[in-house]
Amino acid sequence: MKLRGELVCLTVLLVATIMVTPAIGSMNKAVYQNLATTNEETVTLDFVDCTHSVPIKKEITMPKSEWKSLNEELNAIATSGLSLKDTLTAQITLFQKHHLISPETNINAILSKLPEKTNTGKVKSLQDRIQRSPIFNNTLFSVLSAISFTLDNGTTLVLGLNSFINYVGFDIVSFHKGHASTGIQTTGVISKSVPPGNYAGFIFGFFGYWFGQKTSTAVYSSVTVAGLGIITLWVSID
């Protein structure tokens, strides 16, 4: 009886060892994965939704690798040759994929807000003037176009509400200076792109989304912009 009891005890211990060892391995693997995720470098950004009557801002934190991937995907959309509406649709889908905006957001709902905010007569007048104006090399000047760019290690200053005269239905303007790592692209009434380089420029009247690293009130360093620019001008400062 003693021998049988010892055999039963040994059998139980062996079975328990077989069951526990994989579990410990899985726990170690999970802990390692969690540590790897925790130790991954992150970036904290202000994400600004400019599709409402007043911009809505929230702070987000994401892995730096995800931010890099998001910028690369936005650049691929900008250089894909899509139409204005398809470009904006693809940008929205991408932001939803990264859980930055609501899954219910759609391009038709966003564009339906645009006429309420825009003086179309003044925009049309500006379009005609731009089309008659000479365009210099590495200079981008556009009206009512989808715009996409990323500025690295630069300076972005955002001013408004009521900082400027409300000319075309918008009173927010942003000034930018920095290195456009993938160039700057516009698609729409005037489709144009400029290559990677150092640029200074502004956007007057923005309808879309942008996010950047805040350095002080209304001032940002690295920024990514994707949406509809009412008026934008960029010049090379290389």
HULINLIN-V430081 format. One record per residue. N is the residue number from 1. RES is the residue in one small letter. PHI is phi in whole degrees, -180 to 180 (999 if undefined). NEAR is the number of other ideal C-beta (glycine too) atoms within 12 Angstrom. Layout:
n=N res=RES phi=PHI near=NEAR
n=N res=RES phi=PHI near=NEAR
This chain:
n=1 res=m phi=999 near=7
n=2 res=k phi=-63 near=8
n=3 res=l phi=-64 near=9
n=4 res=r phi=-63 near=10
n=5 res=g phi=-64 near=11
n=6 res=e phi=-67 near=12
n=7 res=l phi=-65 near=13
n=8 res=v phi=-62 near=14
n=9 res=c phi=-63 near=14
n=10 res=l phi=-66 near=14
n=11 res=t phi=-63 near=14
n=12 res=v phi=-61 near=14
n=13 res=l phi=-65 near=14
n=14 res=l phi=-64 near=14
n=15 res=v phi=-62 near=13
n=16 res=a phi=-63 near=15
n=17 res=t phi=-64 near=14
n=18 res=i phi=-62 near=14
n=19 res=m phi=-75 near=14
n=20 res=v phi=-76 near=14
n=21 res=t phi=-58 near=14
n=22 res=p phi=-62 near=13
n=23 res=a phi=-63 near=14
n=24 res=i phi=-64 near=15
n=25 res=g phi=-62 near=14
n=26 res=s phi=-66 near=14
n=27 res=m phi=-64 near=14
n=28 res=n phi=-62 near=14
n=29 res=k phi=-64 near=14
n=30 res=a phi=-64 near=14
n=31 res=v phi=-62 near=14
n=32 res=y phi=-63 near=14
n=33 res=q phi=-64 near=14
n=34 res=n phi=-64 near=13
n=35 res=l phi=-65 near=12
n=36 res=a phi=-63 near=14
n=37 res=t phi=-68 near=16
n=38 res=t phi=-64 near=12
n=39 res=n phi=-82 near=12
n=40 res=e phi=-67 near=18
n=41 res=e phi=-65 near=16
n=42 res=t phi=-117 near=17
n=43 res=v phi=-134 near=27
n=44 res=t phi=-104 near=22
n=45 res=l phi=-131 near=32
n=46 res=d phi=-91 near=32
n=47 res=f phi=-104 near=34
n=48 res=v phi=-118 near=37
n=49 res=d phi=-97 near=29
n=50 res=c phi=-104 near=37
n=51 res=t phi=-99 near=33
n=52 res=h phi=-108 near=21
n=53 res=s phi=-63 near=17
n=54 res=v phi=-128 near=16
n=55 res=p phi=-57 near=29
n=56 res=i phi=-111 near=16
n=57 res=k phi=-116 near=22
n=58 res=k phi=-141 near=17
n=59 res=e phi=-96 near=17
n=60 res=i phi=-128 near=27
n=61 res=t phi=-127 near=19
n=62 res=m phi=-142 near=26
n=63 res=p phi=-59 near=21
n=64 res=k phi=-60 near=19
n=65 res=s phi=-65 near=16
n=66 res=e phi=-70 near=25
n=67 res=w phi=-62 near=31
n=68 res=k phi=-63 near=22
n=69 res=s phi=-63 near=18
n=70 res=l phi=-61 near=33
n=71 res=n phi=-64 near=35
n=72 res=e phi=-65 near=20
n=73 res=e phi=-68 near=26
n=74 res=l phi=-64 near=43
n=75 res=n phi=-66 near=30
n=76 res=a phi=-63 near=21
n=77 res=i phi=-65 near=32
n=78 res=a phi=-64 near=40
n=79 res=t phi=-102 near=24
n=80 res=s phi=-86 near=21
n=81 res=g phi=81 near=15
n=82 res=l phi=-73 near=23
n=83 res=s phi=-71 near=18
n=84 res=l phi=-56 near=32
n=85 res=k phi=-65 near=21
n=86 res=d phi=-66 near=19
n=87 res=t phi=-63 near=34
n=88 res=l phi=-64 near=39
n=89 res=t phi=-63 near=29
n=90 res=a phi=-65 near=29
n=91 res=q phi=-63 near=43
n=92 res=i phi=-63 near=36
n=93 res=t phi=-60 near=23
n=94 res=l phi=-67 near=32
n=95 res=f phi=-63 near=35
n=96 res=q phi=-68 near=20
n=97 res=k phi=-59 near=18
n=98 res=h phi=-93 near=27
n=99 res=h phi=60 near=16
n=100 res=l phi=-96 near=33
n=101 res=i phi=-132 near=32
n=102 res=s phi=-65 near=16
n=103 res=p phi=-63 near=13
n=104 res=e phi=-80 near=10
n=105 res=t phi=-65 near=26
n=106 res=n phi=-142 near=20
n=107 res=i phi=-65 near=30
n=108 res=n phi=-65 near=14
n=109 res=a phi=-65 near=17
n=110 res=i phi=-69 near=31
n=111 res=l phi=-67 near=25
n=112 res=s phi=-67 near=13
n=113 res=k phi=-81 near=22
n=114 res=l phi=-62 near=32
n=115 res=p phi=-60 near=16
n=116 res=e phi=-68 near=16
n=117 res=k phi=-105 near=28
n=118 res=t phi=-117 near=28
n=119 res=n phi=-84 near=23
n=120 res=t phi=-64 near=19
n=121 res=g phi=-65 near=14
n=122 res=k phi=-70 near=23
n=123 res=v phi=-62 near=32
n=124 res=k phi=-63 near=18
n=125 res=s phi=-63 near=18
n=126 res=l phi=-66 near=31
n=127 res=q phi=-58 near=24
n=128 res=d phi=-64 near=15
n=129 res=r phi=-65 near=16
n=130 res=i phi=-65 near=27
n=131 res=q phi=-65 near=17
n=132 res=r phi=-94 near=12
n=133 res=s phi=-93 near=16
n=134 res=p phi=-70 near=10
n=135 res=i phi=-110 near=19
n=136 res=f phi=-87 near=14
n=137 res=n phi=-61 near=13
n=138 res=n phi=56 near=24
n=139 res=t phi=-124 near=26
n=140 res=l phi=-124 near=39
n=141 res=f phi=-136 near=33
n=142 res=s phi=-148 near=39
n=143 res=v phi=-130 near=36
n=144 res=l phi=50 near=40
n=145 res=s phi=-137 near=40
n=146 res=a phi=-66 near=46
n=147 res=i phi=-134 near=54
n=148 res=s phi=-148 near=47
n=149 res=f phi=-167 near=45
n=150 res=t phi=-129 near=38
n=151 res=l phi=-108 near=39
n=152 res=d phi=-101 near=28
n=153 res=n phi=49 near=19
n=154 res=g phi=-120 near=32
n=155 res=t phi=-138 near=28
n=156 res=t phi=-123 near=39
n=157 res=l phi=-116 near=29
n=158 res=v phi=-111 near=34
n=159 res=l phi=-124 near=22
n=160 res=g phi=135 near=25
n=161 res=l phi=-64 near=16
n=162 res=n phi=65 near=12
n=163 res=s phi=-77 near=17
n=164 res=f phi=-132 near=20
n=165 res=i phi=-63 near=14
n=166 res=n phi=-76 near=20
n=167 res=y phi=-92 near=20
n=168 res=v phi=-117 near=31
n=169 res=g phi=108 near=26
n=170 res=f phi=-124 near=37
n=171 res=d phi=-131 near=24
n=172 res=i phi=-117 near=35
n=173 res=v phi=-132 near=32
n=174 res=s phi=-123 near=43
n=175 res=f phi=-110 near=29
n=176 res=h phi=-132 near=42
n=177 res=k phi=-152 near=26
n=178 res=g phi=164 near=32
n=179 res=h phi=-95 near=27
n=180 res=a phi=-87 near=40
n=181 res=s phi=-66 near=25
n=182 res=t phi=-123 near=30
n=183 res=g phi=80 near=28
n=184 res=i phi=-131 near=46
n=185 res=q phi=-126 near=39
n=186 res=t phi=-126 near=39
n=187 res=t phi=-136 near=35
n=188 res=g phi=154 near=31
n=189 res=v phi=-56 near=28
n=190 res=i phi=-124 near=31
n=191 res=s phi=-98 near=22
n=192 res=k phi=-154 near=31
n=193 res=s phi=-141 near=30
n=194 res=v phi=-125 near=32
n=195 res=p phi=-74 near=23
n=196 res=p phi=-54 near=23
n=197 res=g phi=164 near=28
n=198 res=n phi=-96 near=26
n=199 res=y phi=-137 near=36
n=200 res=a phi=-125 near=27
n=201 res=g phi=-170 near=38
n=202 res=f phi=-146 near=31
n=203 res=i phi=-127 near=43
n=204 res=f phi=-110 near=37
n=205 res=g phi=83 near=36
n=206 res=f phi=-118 near=42
n=207 res=f phi=-131 near=46
n=208 res=g phi=166 near=45
n=209 res=y phi=-135 near=42
n=210 res=w phi=-149 near=41
n=211 res=f phi=-147 near=41
n=212 res=g phi=-158 near=38
n=213 res=q phi=-90 near=32
n=214 res=k phi=-79 near=25
n=215 res=t phi=-108 near=20
n=216 res=s phi=-163 near=13
n=217 res=t phi=-57 near=11
n=218 res=a phi=67 near=23
n=219 res=v phi=-124 near=21
n=220 res=y phi=-132 near=34
n=221 res=s phi=-97 near=27
n=222 res=s phi=-70 near=32
n=223 res=v phi=-136 near=43
n=224 res=t phi=-126 near=48
n=225 res=v phi=-126 near=45
n=226 res=a phi=-150 near=48
n=227 res=g phi=169 near=45
n=228 res=l phi=-114 near=43
n=229 res=g phi=-99 near=48
n=230 res=i phi=-74 near=42
n=231 res=i phi=-136 near=40
n=232 res=t phi=-145 near=44
n=233 res=l phi=-140 near=34
n=234 res=w phi=-135 near=39
n=235 res=v phi=-129 near=24
n=236 res=s phi=-75 near=23
n=237 res=i phi=-122 near=18
n=238 res=d phi=-68 near=14
